[in-house]
Amino acid sequence: MIELNPSLYEVLLQNFNGELDLEHVSEHDQPVLSVLDNLQRILSARAGALSHLPDYGLPDLGASQSGVPAATPTLIEAMTTALLKYEPRLAAVAIESLSPVVPGHLEFALKVQLIGGKRVECVTTLVPGGSVRVVRQHEASAPLTNSTRATV
C-alpha cells in the first residue's frame, strides 16, 4: 500500500519547493504539495541524464518549444508515461495542451488523481532552457478519463 505522505526528500530537507517549511503546511495538504514538487522534478529532468534511469524525465524539448505543433502529442505522451512511472502516488493523469500566454513557452493543463481519490488540477509551463513550473489551480471533483495507472 502506498501512503500519501511527504517524500523522503521533503522530510530530510524539512521543506517543500520554494523553501516552504513542512511544519507550516497542514497534514491534509502535505501529500498534494509533495506530489506536485515531485512532478516538477520529473518534468525538469531530461531523459538520458541519469545513466541508471535513462527514461527518467522528458526527451529533448527543442522541437516542441520551437513551435512544432506536431511534437505536442508526443510530448504529452512522454509526460504522462514519465509521471505515472516515477510518481507512485498517482492513480491517473490527464494532460492537455493550452495556448501559451508567453511566446516560446509550452503550457499544459495537468489533472492528476492521487491514490485514494484526491484530484488536483494545475498548469504546467515548460520554459525555454529547461525550467518547468507546476502551479496548483485547485482540487477537482470531476473524474479523470485519460491515462490511468495499470493495476498489477
N, C-alpha and C positions, 0 to 999 in steps of 0.2 A: 504494500500500500504506500503510495506516495503522499507525504504530508505537505500541507501548504504552509510552509514556514519560510522565513528569510533564508537565503542561501548561506552556505558556509562563508563565502566571500564577504557578505554583508555582516555576518556575525563577527568575523575576525576584525573587520575594519570598524565595526560599530556604527556604520552609516550607509546610506544609500547614495546613488549617484547625485552629484551636486552638493555633497557634504551635508546632507540631511541626516541628522542623528537618529539612529534606530529608536532611541528612547522617546523621541518626540513624535513618533508615528504610532497610531493606535494598532493594537494587535490585529484588528479587523482589516486594516489597510496594508499592513506589512507584506503579506504574500503577494498582493497585486503590485506593489511598488517593486518588490524583488523580481517578479517575473518580467515586468517592463524594463527594469535595468538589465536583466539578462538578455532580453530581446535586442536591446540596443547594442550590447556587447557582441552578440552573434551577427547582427546586421552590419556592424562596423568592421568586422574581420573579413579578410579576403581569403577565399578558398585557396589552399595550397600554402598558406603562410605557416601553418603548423604541420610539420612533417608527420607527426603521429596521428593527426586528424585532418587529412587532406581535403575533406569536404566540409570542414567547419567554416562557416561564413558564406559570403556571396562571391560569385565569379567577378572578374574584372568588369567594372561598370562603364568603361569608356564608350562603348557603342550605345548603351542605354541613355547616358547623360548627354550625348551629343545630339539628342533629338531623334533617334531612330525609333519610331513607334513600333516597328515590328519586333524589337527586342523586349518590349514590355511584358508580353505574356511569358516569355522565357524567364525573365527576372522574377515575376510573380511566382512562377513555379519553383524557382530556386529558393526564394524567400520562404515559401510555405514548407518545402522539404527540409530546409535547414532548421527552421523554428520548431517543427514537430520532432525532428530528430534530437536536437540539442537542448530543448527545454521540456523536461519530462512532466512538468506540472500543467502543460497544455493538453486539453482534450480535443480542441478543434481550433482551426484558424481559417478566416476568410479575408482575402485581400483584394482590393480593387484600386485601380489607378485613378487618381484625381488630377484635375487640371492644375498645373503648378502655379503658385502665387508669384514665385520669383523665377525668371528665366534661367534655365540651366539646372534647376533643382527638380528632383522627381518626388512626387508626393503620392502617398497611398493611404487609403482608409484601411485600418487593420482592426479586425474584430476577432477577439480571442475568447475562448471559453476555457476556464481552468477546470482541472479535475475537481469534481464536487459541484460543478454547475455555474459558478460565478462567471458572468460575462462582462468584458470590458472593451470599450471602443477607444481607439487612439488614432492619431495621424502620425505617420512616419515620413520623415523628409530625408532624402538622400542628397547630400550636398557635394558638388564637385570637390575633389581632393580626398573623398572617402569618409567624411564625417557624416554621422547619422543622428537624427533626433527622433525620439519616440515620445509623443506628448499625449497623455491620457485625456480623453474627452469626457467620458462618463461611464458609469456602469450601465450595461444594456439589459433589456428584458427580452428581446426577440431571439429565438433560437438561431443558431448558425446553420447554414446549408452547404457550405463548401468543405474543403479538405478536413477530414476528421482522422484522428489517430486510430490506427487499426488496433483492435484488442487481440491479444495473443493468449 
